[in-house]
């Protein structure tokens, strides 16, 4: 029987995995500058962690969750997004305590799972990179994290960006707007999609997030939440806009943006781009916002939060289209052994070079010199070291710089103890 990977998953092979390493390493560098530290949470959690945080009317809970009963009869779910698990860990480990700096800043990287129709840039097992910051209601934190998201994409070479922001206000704002939206949508009930009919009863704001063309036409004329902001909510949003302007970060306001999860309040945002990778259609790459009630919802004290998530698969498509992924996987040294008597020496030399911090490889197939040199070229080796019977006898090796063609005989003891000096000589020669 021939086995295949499950539908909606992918094998990330060498040649492709370097892109992932590049993205992850770059993100870690950016996050470190902003003083975010890594957190790692389980791939599965109690089902209620996600149903309580995402909201019972969200597509994640109603359609996409991979949930199951374990052997102990507990209702569990594979994580469909990163924030809820991080919040659960924040509460369970009492990271809100006075001994921890505020805001408490963390980032995560890893696989998520949603049962949906696989398509380009969207799989059933997909990967997210995200950040969360807890314990500061200051709108300056909103802006700093949005600025970090913009900087992250620009570091990847993605500059054709559109930042859209909105506010969902505070609880009083939501309550006032809730009634106005229901009053507007109720006369259109029969025209709404089946999903939106359910959402109208349970969470009418989610109707604004509908992708159904008829729903979108209806909500185009819906009242704007911006007309129902309390004084505090208005002040928060005005500060966000002013600080973005001060940082020279361009933005547009999308009053119908609500995001797909129920835990957001105040500032929400999406960063979009138009790329051939997505048929030149405006596509969201990073999205997030503020969620001041989620920590309490999952059993902790009243604690504010702000974060975002980035889809890695989608970013890779974007970088491939822009040819922006910088993957350096060239080989430092390839060792050519001429004759079976050289095997022990080439093996020992390879180990010695690796111990000095160089990548090194050699032949394991007993091939002739020509085939070995082809391997060196295929791997873009910077230097080739050749050892034959004569070199064995003299305890030397022929060292060749593949860029300049310069070659010289070097004592074996020098290579095993100070190859860095030899390598630097070649580099200096290239510069001349």
VENGICOR-V882188 format. One record per pair of residues at least 24 apart in sequence whose ideal C-beta (glycine too) atoms are under 10 Angstrom apart, sorted by the first residue. I is the first residue (numbers start at 1). J is the second residue. If there is no record, write none. Layout:
BEGIN
{{I:J} {I:J}}
END
This chain:
BEGIN
{{5:125} {6:123} {6:124} {6:125} {7:115} {7:117} {7:118} {7:123} {7:124} {8:113} {8:114} {8:115} {8:116} {8:117} {8:118} {8:119} {8:122} {8:123} {8:124} {8:125} {8:126} {9:111} {9:113} {9:118} {9:123} {9:124} {9:125} {9:126} {10:118} {10:123} {10:124} {10:125} {10:126} {10:127} {10:313} {12:127} {12:312} {12:313} {12:316} {14:329} {15:327} {15:329} {16:316} {16:320} {16:327} {17:327} {17:329} {18:325} {18:326} {18:327} {18:328} {18:329} {19:312} {19:315} {19:316} {19:319} {19:320} {19:325} {19:326} {19:327} {20:109} {20:127} {20:312} {20:313} {20:315} {20:316} {20:325} {20:327} {21:327} {21:329} {22:156} {22:316} {22:319} {22:324} {22:325} {22:326} {22:327} {22:328} {22:329} {23:109} {23:127} {23:129} {23:152} {23:156} {23:310} {23:312} {23:315} {23:316} {23:319} {23:325} {24:109} {24:127} {24:129} {24:312} {26:129} {26:152} {26:155} {26:156} {26:325} {26:326} {27:107} {27:109} {27:129} {27:130} {27:131} {27:152} {27:155} {27:156} {27:310} {27:312} {27:315} {28:107} {28:109} {28:129} {29:152} {29:155} {30:107} {30:131} {30:148} {30:149} {30:151} {30:152} {30:153} {30:154} {30:155} {30:156} {31:105} {31:106} {31:107} {31:109} {31:129} {31:131} {31:148} {31:152} {32:107} {33:148} {33:151} {34:105} {34:107} {34:131} {34:133} {34:144} {34:145} {34:147} {34:148} {34:151} {34:152} {35:101} {35:103} {35:105} {35:133} {36:103} {36:104} {36:105} {36:106} {36:107} {36:108} {36:131} {36:132} {36:133} {36:145} {36:148} {36:307} {37:104} {37:105} {37:106} {37:107} {38:106} {38:107} {38:108} {38:109} {39:82} {39:85} {39:86} {39:89} {39:90} {39:93} {39:95} {39:104} {39:105} {39:106} {39:107} {39:108} {39:109} {39:131} {39:132} {40:85} {40:86} {40:89} {40:106} {40:108} {40:109} {40:110} {41:79} {41:82} {41:84} {41:85} {41:86} {41:87} {41:88} {41:89} {41:90} {41:106} {41:108} {41:110} {42:76} {42:78} {42:79} {42:85} {42:88} {42:89} {42:110} {43:78} {43:79} {43:85} {43:110} {43:111} {43:112} {43:113} {44:68} {44:70} {44:76} {44:77} {44:78} {44:79} {44:85} {44:113} {45:76} {45:77} {45:78} {45:79} {45:84} {45:85} {45:88} {45:89} {46:74} {46:75} {46:76} {46:77} {46:88} {47:74} {47:75} {47:76} {47:77} {48:75} {48:76} {48:77} {48:84} {48:88} {48:298} {49:76} {49:77} {49:79} {49:84} {49:85} {49:87} {49:88} {49:298} {49:299} {50:77} {50:78} {50:79} {50:80} {50:81} {50:83} {50:84} {50:85} {50:88} {50:261} {51:75} {51:77} {51:84} {52:84} {52:88} {52:262} {52:263} {52:294} {52:297} {52:298} {52:299} {53:81} {53:83} {53:84} {53:85} {53:87} {53:88} {53:261} {53:262} {53:263} {53:291} {53:293} {53:294} {53:297} {53:298} {54:80} {54:81} {54:83} {54:84} {54:260} {54:261} {54:262} {54:263} {55:199} {55:202} {55:203} {55:205} {55:206} {55:260} {55:261} {55:262} {55:263} {55:264} {56:198} {56:202} {56:203} {56:262} {57:195} {57:196} {57:198} {57:199} {57:200} {57:201} {57:202} {57:203} {57:204} {57:205} {57:206} {57:207} {57:209} {57:262} {58:199} {58:203} {58:206} {58:209} {58:259} {58:260} {58:261} {58:262} {58:263} {59:114} {59:116} {59:195} {59:206} {59:209} {59:211} {59:260} {59:261} {60:84} {60:112} {60:114} {60:115} {60:116} {60:260} {60:261} {60:262} {61:261} {61:262} {62:195} {62:198} {62:199} {63:114} {63:115} {63:116} {63:195} {64:113} {64:114} {64:115} {64:116} {64:124} {65:113} {65:114} {65:115} {66:112} {66:113} {66:114} {66:115} {66:124} {66:125} {67:115} {77:113} {78:111} {78:112} {78:113} {78:114} {78:115} {78:124} {78:125} {79:108} {79:110} {79:111} {79:112} {79:113} {79:114} {79:128} {80:112} {80:113} {80:114} {80:115} {80:116} {80:126} {80:128} {80:261} {81:112} {81:113} {81:114} {81:128} {81:130} {81:260} {81:261} {81:309} {82:107} {82:108} {82:109} {82:110} {82:112} {82:128} {82:129} {82:130} {82:131} {82:132} {82:307} {82:308} {82:309} {83:108} {83:128} {83:130} {83:131} {83:132} {83:261} {83:263} {83:264} {83:288} {83:291} {83:294} {83:305} {83:307} {83:308} {83:309} {84:261} {84:263} {84:291} {84:294} {84:297} {84:298} {85:110} {85:112} {85:298} {86:130} {86:131} {86:132} {86:134} {86:294} {86:305} {86:307} {87:132} {87:134} {87:263} {87:291} {87:294} {87:295} {87:296} {87:297} {87:298} {87:299} {87:300} {87:303} {87:305} {87:307} {88:294} {88:295} {88:298} {88:299} {88:300} {89:132} {89:298} {90:132} {90:134} {90:135} {90:294} {90:295} {90:298} {90:300} {90:303} {90:305} {91:134} {91:294} {91:295} {91:296} {91:297} {91:298} {91:299} {91:300} {91:301} {91:303} {92:298} {92:299} {92:300} {94:300} {94:301} {95:134} {95:135} {95:295} {95:300} {95:303} {96:134} {96:135} {96:295} {96:300} {96:301} {96:302} {96:303} {97:301} {100:134} {100:135} {101:135} {102:133} {102:134} {102:135} {102:136} {102:303} {102:304} {103:132} {103:133} {103:134} {103:135} {103:136} {103:137} {103:138} {103:141} {103:144} {103:145} {103:303} {103:304} {103:305} {103:306} {104:132} {104:133} {104:134} {104:135} {104:136} {104:303} {104:305} {105:131} {105:132} {105:133} {105:134} {105:135} {105:136} {105:141} {105:145} {105:306} {105:307} {106:130} {106:131} {106:132} {106:133} {106:134} {106:307} {107:131} {107:132} {107:133} {107:148} {107:307} {107:308} {108:132} {108:307} {108:309} {109:310} {109:312} {110:312} {111:312} {112:309} {112:311} {112:312} {120:277} {120:278} {120:279} {120:313} {120:314} {120:317} {121:277} {121:278} {121:283} {121:285} {121:311} {121:312} {121:313} {121:314} {121:315} {121:316} {121:317} {121:318} {122:311} {122:313} {122:314} {123:311} {123:313} {125:313} {126:311} {126:312} {126:313} {126:314} {127:310} {127:311} {127:312} {127:313} {127:314} {127:315} {127:316} {128:308} {128:309} {128:310} {128:311} {128:312} {128:313} {129:286} {129:308} {129:309} {129:310} {129:311} {129:312} {129:315} {130:286} {130:287} {130:288} {130:307} {130:308} {130:309} {130:310} {130:311} {131:288} {131:306} {131:307} {131:308} {131:309} {131:310} {132:288} {132:291} {132:294} {132:305} {132:306} {132:307} {132:308} {132:309} {133:290} {133:304} {133:305} {133:306} {133:307} {134:291} {134:292} {134:294} {134:295} {134:300} {134:303} {134:304} {134:305} {134:306} {134:307} {135:295} {135:301} {135:303} {135:304} {135:305} {135:306} {136:303} {136:304} {136:305} {136:306} {137:236} {137:266} {137:290} {137:292} {137:303} {137:304} {137:305} {137:306} {138:236} {138:239} {138:304} {138:306} {139:167} {139:235} {139:236} {139:237} {139:238} {139:239} {139:240} {139:241} {139:242} {139:243} {139:266} {139:267} {139:290} {139:306} {140:239} {140:240} {140:243} {141:240} {141:267} {141:290} {141:304} {141:305} {141:306} {142:167} {142:236} {142:237} {142:239} {142:240} {142:243} {142:244} {142:266} {142:267} {142:268} {142:269} {142:288} {142:289} {142:290} {142:306} {143:239} {143:240} {143:241} {143:242} {143:243} {143:244} {143:245} {143:246} {143:247} {143:249} {143:267} {143:269} {143:306} {144:243} {144:247} {144:306} {145:267} {145:269} {145:288} {145:289} {145:290} {145:306} {145:307} {145:308} {146:240} {146:243} {146:244} {146:247} {146:249} {146:251} {146:267} {146:269} {146:271} {146:286} {146:288} {146:289} {146:306} {146:308} {147:243} {147:244} {147:247} {147:249} {148:286} {148:308} {149:269} {149:270} {149:271} {149:285} {149:286} {149:287} {149:288} {149:307} {149:308} {149:309} {149:310} {150:244} {150:247} {150:249} {150:250} {150:251} {150:269} {150:271} {150:286} {151:249} {152:271} {152:285} {152:286} {152:308} {152:310} {152:315} {153:271} {153:273} {153:285} {153:286} {153:310} {153:315} {153:318} {155:324} {156:285} {156:315} {156:318} {156:319} {156:322} {156:324} {156:325} {156:326} {157:318} {157:319} {157:322} {157:323} {157:324} {157:325} {157:326} {158:271} {158:273} {158:275} {158:285} {158:286} {158:315} {158:318} {158:319} {158:321} {158:322} {158:324} {159:273} {159:322} {159:324} {160:272} {160:273} {160:274} {160:275} {160:318} {160:322} {161:249} {161:250} {161:271} {161:272} {161:273} {161:274} {161:285} {161:286} {162:250} {162:251} {162:252} {162:254} {162:270} {162:271} {162:272} {162:273} {162:274} {162:282} {162:284} {163:244} {163:249} {163:250} {163:251} {163:252} {163:269} {163:270} {163:271} {163:272} {163:286} {164:251} {164:252} {164:253} {164:254} {164:257} {164:268} {164:269} {164:270} {164:271} {164:272} {164:282} {164:284} {164:287} {165:237} {165:240} {165:241} {165:244} {165:249} {165:251} {165:252} {165:253} {165:254} {165:257} {165:267} {165:268} {165:269} {165:270} {165:271} {165:289} {166:208} {166:224} {166:225} {166:226} {166:237} {166:252} {166:253} {166:254} {166:255} {166:256} {166:257} {166:258} {166:259} {166:264} {166:266} {166:267} {166:268} {166:269} {166:270} {166:289} {167:225} {167:226} {167:229} {167:233} {167:234} {167:236} {167:237} {167:238} {167:240} {167:241} {167:253} {167:255} {167:257} {167:264} {167:265} {167:266} {167:267} {167:268} {167:269} {167:289} {167:290} {168:205} {168:225} {168:229} {168:233} {168:237} {168:257} {168:258} {168:259} {168:264} {168:265} {168:266} {168:267} {168:268} {168:289} {168:290} {168:291} {169:225} {169:226} {169:228} {169:229} {169:230} {169:232} {169:233} {169:234} {169:236} {169:237} {169:265} {169:266} {169:267} {170:229} {170:230} {170:231} {170:232} {170:233} {170:234} {170:236} {170:265} {170:266} {170:292} {170:293} {171:230} {171:233} {171:265} {171:292} {171:293} {172:228} {172:229} {172:230} {172:231} {172:232} {172:233} {173:225} {173:226} {173:228} {173:229} {173:230} {173:232} {173:233} {173:234} {173:237} {173:265} {173:266} {174:205} {174:225} {174:228} {174:230} {174:233} {174:265} {175:228} {175:230} {176:225} {176:227} {176:228} {176:229} {176:230} {177:204} {177:205} {177:222} {177:223} {177:224} {177:225} {177:226} {177:227} {177:228} {177:229} {178:203} {178:204} {178:205} {178:225} {178:228} {179:204} {179:228} {180:204} {180:222} {180:223} {180:224} {180:225} {180:227} {180:228} {181:205} {181:207} {181:208} {181:219} {181:222} {181:223} {181:224} {181:225} {181:228} {182:207} {183:223} {184:218} {184:219} {184:221} {184:222} {184:223} {185:215} {185:218} {185:219} {185:222} {185:223} {187:218} {188:214} {188:215} {188:217} {188:218} {188:219} {188:221} {188:222} {191:215} {191:217} {191:218} {192:218} {192:219} {193:218} {202:262} {203:258} {203:262} {205:256} {205:258} {205:259} {205:262} {205:264} {206:258} {206:259} {206:260} {206:261} {206:262} {207:258} {208:255} {208:256} {208:257} {208:258} {208:259} {209:256} {209:257} {209:258} {209:259} {209:260} {209:261} {210:258} {216:256} {219:256} {220:256} {222:255} {222:256} {223:255} {224:253} {224:255} {224:256} {225:255} {225:256} {225:257} {225:258} {226:253} {226:255} {227:255} {229:266} {232:266} {233:265} {233:266} {236:265} {236:266} {236:267} {236:290} {237:266} {237:267} {239:267} {240:266} {240:267} {240:269} {240:290} {241:267} {244:269} {257:284} {257:287} {257:289} {258:289} {259:287} {259:288} {259:289} {259:291} {260:287} {261:287} {261:288} {261:289} {261:291} {261:294} {261:309} {262:291} {262:293} {262:294} {262:297} {263:289} {263:290} {263:291} {263:292} {263:293} {263:294} {263:295} {263:297} {263:298} {263:305} {264:288} {264:289} {264:290} {264:291} {264:292} {264:293} {264:294} {264:305} {264:306} {265:289} {265:290} {265:291} {265:292} {265:293} {265:294} {265:304} {265:305} {266:290} {266:291} {266:292} {266:304} {266:306} {267:306} {268:306} {268:308} {269:308} {270:308} {271:308} {271:310} {273:314} {273:315} {273:318} {273:321} {273:322} {275:314} {275:317} {275:318} {275:319} {275:320} {275:321} {275:322} {276:317} {276:318} {276:320} {276:321} {276:322} {277:314} {277:315} {277:316} {277:317} {277:318} {277:319} {277:320} {277:321} {277:322} {278:314} {278:317} {278:318} {278:321} {283:311} {283:314} {283:317} {283:318} {284:310} {284:311} {284:314} {285:310} {285:311} {285:314} {285:315} {285:317} {285:318} {286:310} {286:311} {286:314} {286:315} {287:311} {328:380} {329:359} {329:379} {329:380} {330:359} {330:379} {330:380} {330:381} {330:382} {331:358} {331:359} {331:360} {331:361} {331:375} {331:376} {331:378} {331:379} {331:380} {331:381} {331:382} {331:383} {331:384} {331:402} {332:356} {332:357} {332:358} {332:359} {332:360} {332:361} {332:379} {332:380} {332:381} {332:382} {332:383} {332:419} {332:423} {333:358} {333:359} {333:360} {333:361} {333:362} {333:376} {333:381} {333:382} {333:383} {333:384} {333:385} {333:399} {333:415} {333:419} {333:423} {334:359} {334:360} {334:361} {334:362} {334:363} {334:372} {334:373} {334:375} {334:376} {334:377} {334:378} {334:379} {334:380} {334:381} {334:382} {334:383} {334:384} {334:385} {334:386} {334:400} {334:402} {335:360} {335:361} {335:362} {335:363} {335:372} {335:376} {335:381} {335:383} {335:384} {335:385} {335:386} {335:387} {335:397} {335:415} {336:362} {336:363} {336:367} {336:368} {336:369} {336:370} {336:371} {336:372} {336:373} {336:375} {336:376} {336:381} {336:384} {336:385} {336:386} {336:387} {336:388} {336:397} {336:398} {336:400} {337:362} {337:363} {337:366} {337:367} {337:369} {337:372} {337:385} {337:386} {337:387} {337:388} {337:391} {337:392} {338:368} {338:369} {338:372} {338:386} {338:387} {338:388} {338:389} {338:390} {338:391} {338:392} {338:398} {339:366} {339:369} {339:387} {339:388} {339:389} {339:392} {340:366} {341:387} {341:388} {341:389} {341:392} {342:386} {342:387} {342:388} {342:389} {342:391} {342:392} {342:397} {343:387} {344:392} {345:387} {345:391} {345:392} {345:395} {345:397} {345:412} {346:385} {346:386} {346:387} {346:397} {348:412} {348:416} {349:385} {349:387} {349:397} {349:412} {349:415} {349:416} {349:419} {350:385} {351:416} {352:412} {352:415} {352:416} {352:417} {352:419} {353:383} {353:385} {353:415} {353:416} {353:419} {353:420} {353:423} {355:416} {355:419} {356:415} {356:416} {356:417} {356:418} {356:419} {356:420} {356:423} {357:419} {357:420} {358:382} {358:383} {358:419} {358:420} {358:423} {360:385} {360:419} {362:387} {373:400} {373:402} {376:400} {376:402} {377:402} {382:423} {382:426} {382:427} {382:430} {383:407} {383:419} {383:422} {383:423} {383:426} {385:410} {385:412} {385:415} {385:419} {385:422} {387:412} {387:415} {397:422} {399:423} {399:425} {399:426} {400:426} {401:425} {401:426} {401:427} {401:429} {401:430} {402:426} {403:427} {403:429} {403:430} {404:429} {404:430} {404:432} {406:430}}
END
